[in-house]
Amino acid sequence: MTAVISPNLTLHQRILSDVEGKIVSGEWPPGHRLPFEVELAAQYNCSRMTVNKVMTQLAKSGLIKRRKKSGSFVARPQAQSAVLEITDIEAEVRSLNLPYSFTVRHRTTRPAGGADLQVFDAGVPSEVLEIVCIHFAGERQFCVEERLINLTNVPDAADADFARVSPGQWLLGEVPWSTAEHRIRAVAASAEMAAMLDIAKGSPCLLIERRTWSGSGPLTYVRLTYPGDSHSLVARFAPAS
């Protein structure tokens, strides 16, 4: 069927508006393959060059990803975190208009070991809660949370129901903190991390390491690993007075 062109829009604008509308409305969800250029050219009774220009514009705006020989696909939305804030992962996911879920992959209470001396820096606890969660945005893995909680300063964490509320969300709601530190770097996914994120080994990832303290000492240390193509960091600041 040939599309009816509005007299107020050029053919290029009409195709662009139609495709953008299907993506923004969710009719074409992330990962959906768009019709091939030759198919769109036939649908709109125009040259393939016109369609190609539309696709180029959509790719530049970040709405689609173009893959050689495979076609064009609706891009997965990219989450943003504020560098100077502690954000709730569920809120990050829901900001993308995607359903959120998580699963606990590992949970154990153990005596603090030698490696924990470096993690907690000072006031090393006698026991820590070690927990690993995988967070999902829709059906796709969003990030992996690897966390140590100081049970000396956060004893209630030992009995917390982390099958119902994620550790990060529970801590934000239950445990006041006074100081936080972020370390951010790019890493290549190890075999284990690649399996948890369902990506290829060696894929680029964004790693956020965070430590938090209260007046009584260190509270928690966490490593948040995100697939590199789905997350970005934002810092907003003003010039020094």
Residue, then its C-alpha position, 0 to 999 in steps of 0.5 A: m500500500t502506498a502512503v498518502i503524502s500530506p501536502n504540508l510535508t516533503l516526502h523525506q519529512r513524511i517518511l521520517s515522521d512515520v518511522e519516528g512515530k512508530i519508534v517513539s510510540g513503541e509500535w516498533p520496540p527496541g531491537h525491532r528490524l525496520p523494513f529494508e530500504v527497498e521495501l520502504a521505497a516501494q511503500y512510499n513510491c520514491s527512490r531508495m536514495t530518499v529512504n537512505k537519507v531518512m535512515t542516515q538521519l535516524a541513525k545520527s539521532g540515535l533512534i536506529k542502529r544500522r548493521k551491514k547486510s542485516g538492515s536497520f534496527v530500533a536502538r535500545p534506549q541508553a540510560q544515564s546516571a548522575v556521576l555525583e548521585i547515588t541512583d536507584i537502578e529500578a528508577e534508571v530502568r523505569s526512566l526508559n519506559l521499560p519494566y524492571s526486575f532483578t534476580v539474586r544470583h549469589r548470597t552468602t555471609r562470611p568472615a571478612g578476609g584479607a581482600d576486604l581490608q582494601v575494600f573497606d579501607a578502615g574499620v574492617p568488619s568481622e563479617v560481611l554479606e556478599i551478594v550478586c544481583i542481575h538487574f533487567a530492563g525488560e528482557r535484557q540484562f541491564c547491569v550486574e551488582e556485586r556488593l559487600i555490606n559491612l554487617t558490623n555497621v549494617p546488621d539488619a542486612a543479614d536478615a533483609d529480604f533481598a528477593r523482594v527488594s534489591p540490596g541497593q534499593w534497601l540500603l537507600g531506604e533503610v541506611p543513612w549515609s554521609t559520604a560516598e566515593h565513585r570510581i568509574r572506568a571502562v573494562a572488558a567483560s570477563a567470561e563470567m561477567a559476559a555470561m551474566l550480561d549475555i554479551a560476548k566475552g571482551s565486550p566493552c563495559l562501564l564499571i562503577e565502583r562505589r563505597t559509602w560511609s556513615g559516622s560509624g564507619p564504612l557501610t558498603y562497597v559495590r561494583l556495578t557493571y553495565p554493557g557499554d552500549s546501554h549506559s552513560l554518565v552525566a555530571r552537571f556543575a557550575p563554575a567555581s565562585 
